[in-house]
């Protein structure tokens, strides 16, 4: 069941009590529009924060890719001068940078998906607000009619509280705001932050194996290029 369906069910189940307590239903409906607009403003601000987090994650990912490529180029330069030890050291740094790339990619993908969800919620809130505005006059008229029917029924001694008032299905803003904000913050929070300790990321044996693999690949690539040039 979606967030708006849950809110709708809550609003519908309590609507008669809300109307009974309202001194002026017309003012109450107008206030709901104002509150929904405030809710949309808050949701839009949350979406902006989510987009900022997404952009930061993208910059971190791009930087990690740049670092990895830089170390590979340095390894090539060292090999071109016959310095395998220096090439191995550069490739050791590249292996660590590649782990950063993988971690930042995972973080970016997660935040990006969550940001999309928050954006979708903002669009839904806009649609709800527009619909509420278009139905405002009708809701007020229905409330006034409900009051009239109730008063007539009371005067005749035949008042039926269960049918005297029309139900409003738009009076859901306050609950909607709490639900939407809670979900938005929860979704963004689940992205979390990834802390990477590069010095302890690999055991020595695994690191050496990856360095050897990178060295062999790079040497083979450079040998192939030399053969083509000859």
Secondary structure, DSSP 8 states (H G I E B T S, - for coil): --HHHHHHHHHHHHHHHHHHH-S-HHHHHHHHHHHHHHHHHHHHHHHHHHHHHHHHHHHHHHHHHHHHHHHHHHHHHHHHTT-HHHHHHHHHHHHHHHHHHHHHHHHHHHHHHHHHHHHHHHHHHHHHHHHHHHHHHHHHHHHHHHHHHHHHHHHTT---TTTSS---S---HHHHHHHHHHHHHHHHHTT------GGGSS-HHHHHHHHHHHHHHHHHHHHHHHHHH-
